[in-house]
Amino acid sequence: MTDLTQFPITKRWPAKDPSVLQLYSLPTPNGVKVSIMLEEIGLPFEAHLVKFDTNDQMTPEFLSLNPNNKIPAILDPNGPDGQPLGLFESGAILIYLAEKSGKLLPQAQRYEILQWLMFQMGGIGPMLGQLGFFHKFAGREIEDPRPKKRYVDETARLLKVLDGVLADRDWIAGDYSIADIAICPWLRGLRDFYQAGDLVGWTDLRHVPGYLDRFLERPAVQRGLNIPARD
């Protein structure tokens, strides 16, 4: 059996089964990317809840795996060449799991999928996250309207990009892939958690709402959205 005790994170979050992949996360848009991916590919794993309200992400044990103090992170006891691998950044983890499983990143569509994954990492995530912050959490404290307007306008632009591409396809790169797993949790967060759809013309979009609905209907997605379970 693989010995994971060399990784300090396992002292705070002990592995019940050290032979399976360990996920350290929270069900946020970034966090559920990995839990959904693991459910889609059927890879056995254990999920450990990293609580922001108690600053778990700032503990020495968590920082030993991810010095950037962000979720999600994984520890795979069966990494390359059979050696344990610790990995952070959701996009990197999605690529790793796709290549490990041989699923959701086919060679024929590889670069088209990766370009949309980067579109999410560089645009959708940061812009929708900042809009959500200003709309749901900080709007009353900041009198200057320009920051929020900047994120509203850019989010609306990015959604129109998606809407145009989805006019002739069900999934952003043709077939369902890690790009959709990256993008859709942020669309759900914008619409449901941040409740900012009205700000960016959500109901005027012709294809994005149906795209999100198709994603949310997938059984693996429904399971992954609640992993790890909150206390």
mmCIF file of the C-alpha atoms, coordinates in Angstrom:
data_MODEL
# 
_entry.id   MODEL 
# 
loop_
_atom_site.group_PDB 
_atom_site.id 
_atom_site.type_symbol 
_atom_site.label_atom_id 
_atom_site.label_alt_id 
_atom_site.label_comp_id 
_atom_site.label_asym_id 
_atom_site.label_entity_id 
_atom_site.label_seq_id 
_atom_site.pdbx_PDB_ins_code 
_atom_site.Cartn_x 
_atom_site.Cartn_y 
_atom_site.Cartn_z 
_atom_site.occupancy 
_atom_site.B_iso_or_equiv 
_atom_site.pdbx_formal_charge 
_atom_site.auth_seq_id 
_atom_site.auth_comp_id 
_atom_site.auth_asym_id 
_atom_site.auth_atom_id 
_atom_site.pdbx_PDB_model_num 
ATOM 1   C CA . MET A 1 1   ? 0.000   0.000  0.000   1.00 0.00 ? 1   MET A CA 1 
ATOM 2   C CA . THR A 1 2   ? 1.238   3.485  -0.847  1.00 0.00 ? 2   THR A CA 1 
ATOM 3   C CA . ASP A 1 3   ? 2.633   5.440  2.094   1.00 0.00 ? 3   ASP A CA 1 
ATOM 4   C CA . LEU A 1 4   ? 1.263   8.980  2.057   1.00 0.00 ? 4   LEU A CA 1 
ATOM 5   C CA . THR A 1 5   ? 2.588   9.971  5.477   1.00 0.00 ? 5   THR A CA 1 
ATOM 6   C CA . GLN A 1 6   ? 5.457   11.785 3.765   1.00 0.00 ? 6   GLN A CA 1 
ATOM 7   C CA . PHE A 1 7   ? 2.900   14.430 2.779   1.00 0.00 ? 7   PHE A CA 1 
ATOM 8   C CA . PRO A 1 8   ? 2.124   16.739 5.732   1.00 0.00 ? 8   PRO A CA 1 
ATOM 9   C CA . ILE A 1 9   ? -1.403  17.382 4.480   1.00 0.00 ? 9   ILE A CA 1 
ATOM 10  C CA . THR A 1 10  ? -2.372  13.838 5.473   1.00 0.00 ? 10  THR A CA 1 
ATOM 11  C CA . LYS A 1 11  ? -1.727  14.687 9.110   1.00 0.00 ? 11  LYS A CA 1 
ATOM 12  C CA . ARG A 1 12  ? -4.603  17.173 9.112   1.00 0.00 ? 12  ARG A CA 1 
ATOM 13  C CA . TRP A 1 13  ? -6.769  15.209 6.682   1.00 0.00 ? 13  TRP A CA 1 
ATOM 14  C CA . PRO A 1 14  ? -5.872  11.509 7.173   1.00 0.00 ? 14  PRO A CA 1 
ATOM 15  C CA . ALA A 1 15  ? -6.515  9.166  4.278   1.00 0.00 ? 15  ALA A CA 1 
ATOM 16  C CA . LYS A 1 16  ? -8.918  6.345  5.115   1.00 0.00 ? 16  LYS A CA 1 
ATOM 17  C CA . ASP A 1 17  ? -7.746  4.502  2.010   1.00 0.00 ? 17  ASP A CA 1 
ATOM 18  C CA . PRO A 1 18  ? -4.257  5.658  0.978   1.00 0.00 ? 18  PRO A CA 1 
ATOM 19  C CA . SER A 1 19  ? -4.503  3.667  -2.252  1.00 0.00 ? 19  SER A CA 1 
ATOM 20  C CA . VAL A 1 20  ? -7.024  6.074  -3.827  1.00 0.00 ? 20  VAL A CA 1 
ATOM 21  C CA . LEU A 1 21  ? -6.756  9.677  -4.943  1.00 0.00 ? 21  LEU A CA 1 
ATOM 22  C CA . GLN A 1 22  ? -7.212  12.269 -2.200  1.00 0.00 ? 22  GLN A CA 1 
ATOM 23  C CA . LEU A 1 23  ? -9.172  15.444 -2.999  1.00 0.00 ? 23  LEU A CA 1 
ATOM 24  C CA . TYR A 1 24  ? -8.909  18.550 -0.815  1.00 0.00 ? 24  TYR A CA 1 
ATOM 25  C CA . SER A 1 25  ? -11.662 20.931 -1.767  1.00 0.00 ? 25  SER A CA 1 
ATOM 26  C CA . LEU A 1 26  ? -14.862 22.854 -1.127  1.00 0.00 ? 26  LEU A CA 1 
ATOM 27  C CA . PRO A 1 27  ? -17.952 22.904 -3.390  1.00 0.00 ? 27  PRO A CA 1 
ATOM 28  C CA . THR A 1 28  ? -17.210 26.250 -5.071  1.00 0.00 ? 28  THR A CA 1 
ATOM 29  C CA . PRO A 1 29  ? -17.120 26.754 -8.868  1.00 0.00 ? 29  PRO A CA 1 
ATOM 30  C CA . ASN A 1 30  ? -13.423 25.895 -8.931  1.00 0.00 ? 30  ASN A CA 1 
ATOM 31  C CA . GLY A 1 31  ? -13.728 23.117 -6.402  1.00 0.00 ? 31  GLY A CA 1 
ATOM 32  C CA . VAL A 1 32  ? -16.519 21.188 -8.094  1.00 0.00 ? 32  VAL A CA 1 
ATOM 33  C CA . LYS A 1 33  ? -14.642 21.067 -11.384 1.00 0.00 ? 33  LYS A CA 1 
ATOM 34  C CA . VAL A 1 34  ? -12.485 18.310 -9.955  1.00 0.00 ? 34  VAL A CA 1 
ATOM 35  C CA . SER A 1 35  ? -15.194 16.428 -8.051  1.00 0.00 ? 35  SER A CA 1 
ATOM 36  C CA . ILE A 1 36  ? -17.362 16.422 -11.197 1.00 0.00 ? 36  ILE A CA 1 
ATOM 37  C CA . MET A 1 37  ? -14.421 15.218 -13.280 1.00 0.00 ? 37  MET A CA 1 
ATOM 38  C CA . LEU A 1 38  ? -13.704 12.406 -10.844 1.00 0.00 ? 38  LEU A CA 1 
ATOM 39  C CA . GLU A 1 39  ? -17.345 11.353 -10.931 1.00 0.00 ? 39  GLU A CA 1 
ATOM 40  C CA . GLU A 1 40  ? -17.407 11.495 -14.738 1.00 0.00 ? 40  GLU A CA 1 
ATOM 41  C CA . ILE A 1 41  ? -14.337 9.280  -15.171 1.00 0.00 ? 41  ILE A CA 1 
ATOM 42  C CA . GLY A 1 42  ? -15.225 6.915  -12.330 1.00 0.00 ? 42  GLY A CA 1 
ATOM 43  C CA . LEU A 1 43  ? -11.887 7.135  -10.550 1.00 0.00 ? 43  LEU A CA 1 
ATOM 44  C CA . PRO A 1 44  ? -12.037 6.109  -6.868  1.00 0.00 ? 44  PRO A CA 1 
ATOM 45  C CA . PHE A 1 45  ? -11.236 8.983  -4.513  1.00 0.00 ? 45  PHE A CA 1 
ATOM 46  C CA . GLU A 1 46  ? -11.680 10.380 -1.033  1.00 0.00 ? 46  GLU A CA 1 
ATOM 47  C CA . ALA A 1 47  ? -12.877 13.945 -0.549  1.00 0.00 ? 47  ALA A CA 1 
ATOM 48  C CA . HIS A 1 48  ? -11.676 16.126 2.317   1.00 0.00 ? 48  HIS A CA 1 
ATOM 49  C CA . LEU A 1 49  ? -13.474 19.361 3.170   1.00 0.00 ? 49  LEU A CA 1 
ATOM 50  C CA . VAL A 1 50  ? -11.262 22.462 3.345   1.00 0.00 ? 50  VAL A CA 1 
ATOM 51  C CA . LYS A 1 51  ? -13.214 25.023 5.341   1.00 0.00 ? 51  LYS A CA 1 
ATOM 52  C CA . PHE A 1 52  ? -12.718 28.680 4.512   1.00 0.00 ? 52  PHE A CA 1 
ATOM 53  C CA . ASP A 1 53  ? -14.540 29.855 7.634   1.00 0.00 ? 53  ASP A CA 1 
ATOM 54  C CA . THR A 1 54  ? -11.802 28.323 9.771   1.00 0.00 ? 54  THR A CA 1 
ATOM 55  C CA . ASN A 1 55  ? -9.012  29.237 7.327   1.00 0.00 ? 55  ASN A CA 1 
ATOM 56  C CA . ASP A 1 56  ? -8.074  25.625 6.656   1.00 0.00 ? 56  ASP A CA 1 
ATOM 57  C CA . GLN A 1 57  ? -6.483  26.788 3.411   1.00 0.00 ? 57  GLN A CA 1 
ATOM 58  C CA . MET A 1 58  ? -3.938  28.824 5.372   1.00 0.00 ? 58  MET A CA 1 
ATOM 59  C CA . THR A 1 59  ? -2.719  25.995 7.581   1.00 0.00 ? 59  THR A CA 1 
ATOM 60  C CA . PRO A 1 60  ? 0.838   24.695 7.169   1.00 0.00 ? 60  PRO A CA 1 
ATOM 61  C CA . GLU A 1 61  ? -0.514  21.281 6.185   1.00 0.00 ? 61  GLU A CA 1 
ATOM 62  C CA . PHE A 1 62  ? -2.564  22.644 3.295   1.00 0.00 ? 62  PHE A CA 1 
ATOM 63  C CA . LEU A 1 63  ? 0.160   25.057 2.201   1.00 0.00 ? 63  LEU A CA 1 
ATOM 64  C CA . SER A 1 64  ? 2.575   22.132 2.014   1.00 0.00 ? 64  SER A CA 1 
ATOM 65  C CA . LEU A 1 65  ? 0.510   20.854 -0.924  1.00 0.00 ? 65  LEU A CA 1 
ATOM 66  C CA . ASN A 1 66  ? -0.596  24.184 -2.385  1.00 0.00 ? 66  ASN A CA 1 
ATOM 67  C CA . PRO A 1 67  ? 1.536   27.203 -1.442  1.00 0.00 ? 67  PRO A CA 1 
ATOM 68  C CA . ASN A 1 68  ? -1.029  29.396 -3.217  1.00 0.00 ? 68  ASN A CA 1 
ATOM 69  C CA . ASN A 1 69  ? -3.606  28.526 -0.506  1.00 0.00 ? 69  ASN A CA 1 
ATOM 70  C CA . LYS A 1 70  ? -6.443  27.839 -2.973  1.00 0.00 ? 70  LYS A CA 1 
ATOM 71  C CA . ILE A 1 71  ? -8.704  24.865 -3.491  1.00 0.00 ? 71  ILE A CA 1 
ATOM 72  C CA . PRO A 1 72  ? -8.867  22.372 -5.092  1.00 0.00 ? 72  PRO A CA 1 
ATOM 73  C CA . ALA A 1 73  ? -5.750  20.276 -4.684  1.00 0.00 ? 73  ALA A CA 1 
ATOM 74  C CA . ILE A 1 74  ? -5.179  16.553 -5.074  1.00 0.00 ? 74  ILE A CA 1 
ATOM 75  C CA . LEU A 1 75  ? -2.784  13.904 -3.904  1.00 0.00 ? 75  LEU A CA 1 
ATOM 76  C CA . ASP A 1 76  ? -2.669  10.915 -6.240  1.00 0.00 ? 76  ASP A CA 1 
ATOM 77  C CA . PRO A 1 77  ? -0.882  7.888  -4.747  1.00 0.00 ? 77  PRO A CA 1 
ATOM 78  C CA . ASN A 1 78  ? -0.690  6.401  -8.235  1.00 0.00 ? 78  ASN A CA 1 
ATOM 79  C CA . GLY A 1 79  ? 0.949   9.206  -10.150 1.00 0.00 ? 79  GLY A CA 1 
ATOM 80  C CA . PRO A 1 80  ? 3.397   9.047  -13.059 1.00 0.00 ? 80  PRO A CA 1 
ATOM 81  C CA . ASP A 1 81  ? 5.807   6.110  -12.846 1.00 0.00 ? 81  ASP A CA 1 
ATOM 82  C CA . GLY A 1 82  ? 3.780   4.808  -9.902  1.00 0.00 ? 82  GLY A CA 1 
ATOM 83  C CA . GLN A 1 83  ? 4.940   7.582  -7.584  1.00 0.00 ? 83  GLN A CA 1 
ATOM 84  C CA . PRO A 1 84  ? 2.618   9.794  -5.505  1.00 0.00 ? 84  PRO A CA 1 
ATOM 85  C CA . LEU A 1 85  ? 1.818   13.161 -7.065  1.00 0.00 ? 85  LEU A CA 1 
ATOM 86  C CA . GLY A 1 86  ? 0.510   16.294 -5.400  1.00 0.00 ? 86  GLY A CA 1 
ATOM 87  C CA . LEU A 1 87  ? -1.126  18.820 -7.718  1.00 0.00 ? 87  LEU A CA 1 
ATOM 88  C CA . PHE A 1 88  ? -2.982  22.131 -7.455  1.00 0.00 ? 88  PHE A CA 1 
ATOM 89  C CA . GLU A 1 89  ? -4.760  24.504 -9.888  1.00 0.00 ? 89  GLU A CA 1 
ATOM 90  C CA . SER A 1 90  ? -8.075  23.178 -11.182 1.00 0.00 ? 90  SER A CA 1 
ATOM 91  C CA . GLY A 1 91  ? -7.168  23.455 -14.858 1.00 0.00 ? 91  GLY A CA 1 
ATOM 92  C CA . ALA A 1 92  ? -3.947  21.503 -14.391 1.00 0.00 ? 92  ALA A CA 1 
ATOM 93  C CA . ILE A 1 93  ? -5.814  18.860 -12.394 1.00 0.00 ? 93  ILE A CA 1 
ATOM 94  C CA . LEU A 1 94  ? -8.458  18.487 -15.119 1.00 0.00 ? 94  LEU A CA 1 
ATOM 95  C CA . ILE A 1 95  ? -5.778  17.937 -17.753 1.00 0.00 ? 95  ILE A CA 1 
ATOM 96  C CA . TYR A 1 96  ? -3.952  15.458 -15.522 1.00 0.00 ? 96  TYR A CA 1 
ATOM 97  C CA . LEU A 1 97  ? -7.094  13.445 -14.795 1.00 0.00 ? 97  LEU A CA 1 
ATOM 98  C CA . ALA A 1 98  ? -8.112  13.457 -18.466 1.00 0.00 ? 98  ALA A CA 1 
ATOM 99  C CA . GLU A 1 99  ? -4.729  12.120 -19.501 1.00 0.00 ? 99  GLU A CA 1 
ATOM 100 C CA . LYS A 1 100 ? -4.630  9.611  -16.647 1.00 0.00 ? 100 LYS A CA 1 
ATOM 101 C CA . SER A 1 101 ? -8.055  8.207  -17.534 1.00 0.00 ? 101 SER A CA 1 
ATOM 102 C CA . GLY A 1 102 ? -7.967  8.684  -21.291 1.00 0.00 ? 102 GLY A CA 1 
ATOM 103 C CA . LYS A 1 103 ? -11.330 10.444 -21.098 1.00 0.00 ? 103 LYS A CA 1 
ATOM 104 C CA . LEU A 1 104 ? -12.766 13.877 -21.955 1.00 0.00 ? 104 LEU A CA 1 
ATOM 105 C CA . LEU A 1 105 ? -9.657  15.148 -23.767 1.00 0.00 ? 105 LEU A CA 1 
ATOM 106 C CA . PRO A 1 106 ? -9.514  13.232 -27.068 1.00 0.00 ? 106 PRO A CA 1 
ATOM 107 C CA . GLN A 1 107 ? -6.411  13.772 -29.158 1.00 0.00 ? 107 GLN A CA 1 
ATOM 108 C CA . ALA A 1 108 ? -8.395  14.888 -32.215 1.00 0.00 ? 108 ALA A CA 1 
ATOM 109 C CA . GLN A 1 109 ? -9.949  17.787 -30.284 1.00 0.00 ? 109 GLN A CA 1 
ATOM 110 C CA . ARG A 1 110 ? -7.151  18.334 -27.793 1.00 0.00 ? 110 ARG A CA 1 
ATOM 111 C CA . TYR A 1 111 ? -6.129  21.846 -28.703 1.00 0.00 ? 111 TYR A CA 1 
ATOM 112 C CA . GLU A 1 112 ? -9.647  23.126 -29.284 1.00 0.00 ? 112 GLU A CA 1 
ATOM 113 C CA . ILE A 1 113 ? -10.600 21.818 -25.842 1.00 0.00 ? 113 ILE A CA 1 
ATOM 114 C CA . LEU A 1 114 ? -7.510  23.331 -24.254 1.00 0.00 ? 114 LEU A CA 1 
ATOM 115 C CA . GLN A 1 115 ? -8.176  26.739 -25.794 1.00 0.00 ? 115 GLN A CA 1 
ATOM 116 C CA . TRP A 1 116 ? -11.637 26.796 -24.197 1.00 0.00 ? 116 TRP A CA 1 
ATOM 117 C CA . LEU A 1 117 ? -10.212 25.566 -20.921 1.00 0.00 ? 117 LEU A CA 1 
ATOM 118 C CA . MET A 1 118 ? -7.804  28.530 -20.993 1.00 0.00 ? 118 MET A CA 1 
ATOM 119 C CA . PHE A 1 119 ? -10.724 30.797 -21.936 1.00 0.00 ? 119 PHE A CA 1 
ATOM 120 C CA . GLN A 1 120 ? -12.341 29.772 -18.670 1.00 0.00 ? 120 GLN A CA 1 
ATOM 121 C CA . MET A 1 121 ? -9.174  30.047 -16.609 1.00 0.00 ? 121 MET A CA 1 
ATOM 122 C CA . GLY A 1 122 ? -8.221  33.467 -17.960 1.00 0.00 ? 122 GLY A CA 1 
ATOM 123 C CA . GLY A 1 123 ? -11.643 35.011 -18.539 1.00 0.00 ? 123 GLY A CA 1 
ATOM 124 C CA . ILE A 1 124 ? -14.788 33.317 -17.284 1.00 0.00 ? 124 ILE A CA 1 
ATOM 125 C CA . GLY A 1 125 ? -13.470 32.486 -13.819 1.00 0.00 ? 125 GLY A CA 1 
ATOM 126 C CA . PRO A 1 126 ? -11.771 35.776 -12.946 1.00 0.00 ? 126 PRO A CA 1 
ATOM 127 C CA . MET A 1 127 ? -14.459 38.018 -14.457 1.00 0.00 ? 127 MET A CA 1 
ATOM 128 C CA . LEU A 1 128 ? -17.492 36.196 -13.079 1.00 0.00 ? 128 LEU A CA 1 
ATOM 129 C CA . GLY A 1 129 ? -15.795 35.839 -9.725  1.00 0.00 ? 129 GLY A CA 1 
ATOM 130 C CA . GLN A 1 130 ? -15.081 39.551 -9.467  1.00 0.00 ? 130 GLN A CA 1 
ATOM 131 C CA . LEU A 1 131 ? -18.574 40.461 -10.632 1.00 0.00 ? 131 LEU A CA 1 
ATOM 132 C CA . GLY A 1 132 ? -19.999 38.160 -7.982  1.00 0.00 ? 132 GLY A CA 1 
ATOM 133 C CA . PHE A 1 133 ? -17.821 39.768 -5.328  1.00 0.00 ? 133 PHE A CA 1 
ATOM 134 C CA . PHE A 1 134 ? -18.949 43.301 -6.164  1.00 0.00 ? 134 PHE A CA 1 
ATOM 135 C CA . HIS A 1 135 ? -22.596 42.332 -6.663  1.00 0.00 ? 135 HIS A CA 1 
ATOM 136 C CA . LYS A 1 136 ? -23.200 39.977 -3.749  1.00 0.00 ? 136 LYS A CA 1 
ATOM 137 C CA . PHE A 1 137 ? -20.615 40.941 -1.173  1.00 0.00 ? 137 PHE A CA 1 
ATOM 138 C CA . ALA A 1 138 ? -19.032 44.369 -1.640  1.00 0.00 ? 138 ALA A CA 1 
ATOM 139 C CA . GLY A 1 139 ? -21.533 46.522 -3.515  1.00 0.00 ? 139 GLY A CA 1 
ATOM 140 C CA . ARG A 1 140 ? -22.721 48.466 -0.505  1.00 0.00 ? 140 ARG A CA 1 
ATOM 141 C CA . GLU A 1 141 ? -19.211 49.294 0.642   1.00 0.00 ? 141 GLU A CA 1 
ATOM 142 C CA . ILE A 1 142 ? -17.835 50.672 -2.635  1.00 0.00 ? 142 ILE A CA 1 
ATOM 143 C CA . GLU A 1 143 ? -19.411 53.868 -3.900  1.00 0.00 ? 143 GLU A CA 1 
ATOM 144 C CA . ASP A 1 144 ? -17.413 54.084 -7.125  1.00 0.00 ? 144 ASP A CA 1 
ATOM 145 C CA . PRO A 1 145 ? -19.553 52.262 -9.763  1.00 0.00 ? 145 PRO A CA 1 
ATOM 146 C CA . ARG A 1 146 ? -16.711 51.774 -12.230 1.00 0.00 ? 146 ARG A CA 1 
ATOM 147 C CA . PRO A 1 147 ? -15.219 48.524 -10.876 1.00 0.00 ? 147 PRO A CA 1 
ATOM 148 C CA . LYS A 1 148 ? -18.556 46.730 -10.865 1.00 0.00 ? 148 LYS A CA 1 
ATOM 149 C CA . LYS A 1 149 ? -19.479 48.102 -14.295 1.00 0.00 ? 149 LYS A CA 1 
ATOM 150 C CA . ARG A 1 150 ? -16.159 46.879 -15.657 1.00 0.00 ? 150 ARG A CA 1 
ATOM 151 C CA . TYR A 1 151 ? -16.922 43.321 -14.541 1.00 0.00 ? 151 TYR A CA 1 
ATOM 152 C CA . VAL A 1 152 ? -20.565 43.492 -15.648 1.00 0.00 ? 152 VAL A CA 1 
ATOM 153 C CA . ASP A 1 153 ? -19.563 44.591 -19.137 1.00 0.00 ? 153 ASP A CA 1 
ATOM 154 C CA . GLU A 1 154 ? -16.782 42.028 -19.499 1.00 0.00 ? 154 GLU A CA 1 
ATOM 155 C CA . THR A 1 155 ? -18.943 39.203 -18.175 1.00 0.00 ? 155 THR A CA 1 
ATOM 156 C CA . ALA A 1 156 ? -21.690 40.120 -20.645 1.00 0.00 ? 156 ALA A CA 1 
ATOM 157 C CA . ARG A 1 157 ? -19.128 40.107 -23.456 1.00 0.00 ? 157 ARG A CA 1 
ATOM 158 C CA . LEU A 1 158 ? -17.768 36.685 -22.479 1.00 0.00 ? 158 LEU A CA 1 
ATOM 159 C CA . LEU A 1 159 ? -21.268 35.241 -22.291 1.00 0.00 ? 159 LEU A CA 1 
ATOM 160 C CA . LYS A 1 160 ? -21.973 36.509 -25.810 1.00 0.00 ? 160 LYS A CA 1 
ATOM 161 C CA . VAL A 1 161 ? -18.826 34.761 -27.005 1.00 0.00 ? 161 VAL A CA 1 
ATOM 162 C CA . LEU A 1 162 ? -20.092 31.492 -25.537 1.00 0.00 ? 162 LEU A CA 1 
ATOM 163 C CA . ASP A 1 163 ? -23.577 32.088 -26.918 1.00 0.00 ? 163 ASP A CA 1 
ATOM 164 C CA . GLY A 1 164 ? -22.263 32.517 -30.434 1.00 0.00 ? 164 GLY A CA 1 
ATOM 165 C CA . VAL A 1 165 ? -20.138 29.386 -30.365 1.00 0.00 ? 165 VAL A CA 1 
ATOM 166 C CA . LEU A 1 166 ? -22.950 27.292 -28.893 1.00 0.00 ? 166 LEU A CA 1 
ATOM 167 C CA . ALA A 1 167 ? -25.319 28.219 -31.706 1.00 0.00 ? 167 ALA A CA 1 
ATOM 168 C CA . ASP A 1 168 ? -24.357 25.105 -33.663 1.00 0.00 ? 168 ASP A CA 1 
ATOM 169 C CA . ARG A 1 169 ? -23.222 22.667 -30.971 1.00 0.00 ? 169 ARG A CA 1 
ATOM 170 C CA . ASP A 1 170 ? -24.306 21.241 -27.641 1.00 0.00 ? 170 ASP A CA 1 
ATOM 171 C CA . TRP A 1 171 ? -20.856 21.464 -26.030 1.00 0.00 ? 171 TRP A CA 1 
ATOM 172 C CA . ILE A 1 172 ? -18.232 24.173 -26.310 1.00 0.00 ? 172 ILE A CA 1 
ATOM 173 C CA . ALA A 1 173 ? -15.617 22.116 -28.187 1.00 0.00 ? 173 ALA A CA 1 
ATOM 174 C CA . GLY A 1 174 ? -18.015 19.780 -30.007 1.00 0.00 ? 174 GLY A CA 1 
ATOM 175 C CA . ASP A 1 175 ? -18.114 16.767 -27.684 1.00 0.00 ? 175 ASP A CA 1 
ATOM 176 C CA . TYR A 1 176 ? -18.485 16.972 -23.918 1.00 0.00 ? 176 TYR A CA 1 
ATOM 177 C CA . SER A 1 177 ? -15.067 17.593 -22.393 1.00 0.00 ? 177 SER A CA 1 
ATOM 178 C CA . ILE A 1 178 ? -13.041 19.074 -19.577 1.00 0.00 ? 178 ILE A CA 1 
ATOM 179 C CA . ALA A 1 179 ? -13.730 22.505 -21.097 1.00 0.00 ? 179 ALA A CA 1 
ATOM 180 C CA . ASP A 1 180 ? -17.414 22.183 -20.244 1.00 0.00 ? 180 ASP A CA 1 
ATOM 181 C CA . ILE A 1 181 ? -16.557 20.928 -16.763 1.00 0.00 ? 181 ILE A CA 1 
ATOM 182 C CA . ALA A 1 182 ? -14.464 24.067 -16.300 1.00 0.00 ? 182 ALA A CA 1 
ATOM 183 C CA . ILE A 1 183 ? -16.950 26.579 -17.711 1.00 0.00 ? 183 ILE A CA 1 
ATOM 184 C CA . CYS A 1 184 ? -20.369 25.462 -16.496 1.00 0.00 ? 184 CYS A CA 1 
ATOM 185 C CA . PRO A 1 185 ? -19.833 25.620 -12.716 1.00 0.00 ? 185 PRO A CA 1 
ATOM 186 C CA . TRP A 1 186 ? -19.018 29.306 -13.130 1.00 0.00 ? 186 TRP A CA 1 
ATOM 187 C CA . LEU A 1 187 ? -22.188 29.873 -15.164 1.00 0.00 ? 187 LEU A CA 1 
ATOM 188 C CA . ARG A 1 188 ? -24.168 28.165 -12.420 1.00 0.00 ? 188 ARG A CA 1 
ATOM 189 C CA . GLY A 1 189 ? -22.458 30.325 -9.804  1.00 0.00 ? 189 GLY A CA 1 
ATOM 190 C CA . LEU A 1 190 ? -23.271 33.497 -11.725 1.00 0.00 ? 190 LEU A CA 1 
ATOM 191 C CA . ARG A 1 191 ? -26.928 32.588 -12.148 1.00 0.00 ? 191 ARG A CA 1 
ATOM 192 C CA . ASP A 1 192 ? -27.742 30.825 -8.883  1.00 0.00 ? 192 ASP A CA 1 
ATOM 193 C CA . PHE A 1 193 ? -25.254 31.799 -6.180  1.00 0.00 ? 193 PHE A CA 1 
ATOM 194 C CA . TYR A 1 194 ? -24.380 35.355 -7.168  1.00 0.00 ? 194 TYR A CA 1 
ATOM 195 C CA . GLN A 1 195 ? -27.859 35.915 -8.654  1.00 0.00 ? 195 GLN A CA 1 
ATOM 196 C CA . ALA A 1 196 ? -26.350 38.295 -11.168 1.00 0.00 ? 196 ALA A CA 1 
ATOM 197 C CA . GLY A 1 197 ? -28.073 37.051 -14.305 1.00 0.00 ? 197 GLY A CA 1 
ATOM 198 C CA . ASP A 1 198 ? -30.201 40.174 -14.715 1.00 0.00 ? 198 ASP A CA 1 
ATOM 199 C CA . LEU A 1 199 ? -27.089 42.360 -14.703 1.00 0.00 ? 199 LEU A CA 1 
ATOM 200 C CA . VAL A 1 200 ? -25.586 40.630 -17.727 1.00 0.00 ? 200 VAL A CA 1 
ATOM 201 C CA . GLY A 1 201 ? -28.645 39.861 -19.854 1.00 0.00 ? 201 GLY A CA 1 
ATOM 202 C CA . TRP A 1 202 ? -28.898 36.170 -19.015 1.00 0.00 ? 202 TRP A CA 1 
ATOM 203 C CA . THR A 1 203 ? -32.444 35.807 -20.327 1.00 0.00 ? 203 THR A CA 1 
ATOM 204 C CA . ASP A 1 204 ? -31.455 37.412 -23.634 1.00 0.00 ? 204 ASP A CA 1 
ATOM 205 C CA . LEU A 1 205 ? -28.917 34.684 -24.328 1.00 0.00 ? 205 LEU A CA 1 
ATOM 206 C CA . ARG A 1 206 ? -30.217 32.104 -26.795 1.00 0.00 ? 206 ARG A CA 1 
ATOM 207 C CA . HIS A 1 207 ? -27.931 29.153 -26.154 1.00 0.00 ? 207 HIS A CA 1 
ATOM 208 C CA . VAL A 1 208 ? -26.015 29.516 -22.880 1.00 0.00 ? 208 VAL A CA 1 
ATOM 209 C CA . PRO A 1 209 ? -28.985 28.817 -20.547 1.00 0.00 ? 209 PRO A CA 1 
ATOM 210 C CA . GLY A 1 210 ? -29.745 25.540 -22.329 1.00 0.00 ? 210 GLY A CA 1 
ATOM 211 C CA . TYR A 1 211 ? -26.063 24.641 -22.288 1.00 0.00 ? 211 TYR A CA 1 
ATOM 212 C CA . LEU A 1 212 ? -25.969 25.022 -18.516 1.00 0.00 ? 212 LEU A CA 1 
ATOM 213 C CA . ASP A 1 213 ? -29.178 23.018 -18.138 1.00 0.00 ? 213 ASP A CA 1 
ATOM 214 C CA . ARG A 1 214 ? -27.730 20.138 -20.192 1.00 0.00 ? 214 ARG A CA 1 
ATOM 215 C CA . PHE A 1 215 ? -24.672 20.147 -17.990 1.00 0.00 ? 215 PHE A CA 1 
ATOM 216 C CA . LEU A 1 216 ? -26.663 20.142 -14.757 1.00 0.00 ? 216 LEU A CA 1 
ATOM 217 C CA . GLU A 1 217 ? -28.777 17.203 -15.950 1.00 0.00 ? 217 GLU A CA 1 
ATOM 218 C CA . ARG A 1 218 ? -25.762 14.883 -16.048 1.00 0.00 ? 218 ARG A CA 1 
ATOM 219 C CA . PRO A 1 219 ? -25.817 12.410 -13.120 1.00 0.00 ? 219 PRO A CA 1 
ATOM 220 C CA . ALA A 1 220 ? -22.065 12.769 -12.509 1.00 0.00 ? 220 ALA A CA 1 
ATOM 221 C CA . VAL A 1 221 ? -22.466 16.542 -12.354 1.00 0.00 ? 221 VAL A CA 1 
ATOM 222 C CA . GLN A 1 222 ? -25.301 16.275 -9.846  1.00 0.00 ? 222 GLN A CA 1 
ATOM 223 C CA . ARG A 1 223 ? -23.150 14.091 -7.622  1.00 0.00 ? 223 ARG A CA 1 
ATOM 224 C CA . GLY A 1 224 ? -20.018 16.186 -8.020  1.00 0.00 ? 224 GLY A CA 1 
ATOM 225 C CA . LEU A 1 225 ? -21.728 19.456 -7.114  1.00 0.00 ? 225 LEU A CA 1 
ATOM 226 C CA . ASN A 1 226 ? -22.105 18.249 -3.522  1.00 0.00 ? 226 ASN A CA 1 
ATOM 227 C CA . ILE A 1 227 ? -18.560 16.909 -3.025  1.00 0.00 ? 227 ILE A CA 1 
ATOM 228 C CA . PRO A 1 228 ? -17.085 17.281 -0.534  1.00 0.00 ? 228 PRO A CA 1 
ATOM 229 C CA . ALA A 1 229 ? -20.185 17.514 1.612   1.00 0.00 ? 229 ALA A CA 1 
ATOM 230 C CA . ARG A 1 230 ? -20.350 20.567 3.826   1.00 0.00 ? 230 ARG A CA 1 
ATOM 231 C CA . ASP A 1 231 ? -20.638 19.938 7.558   1.00 0.00 ? 231 ASP A CA 1 
# 
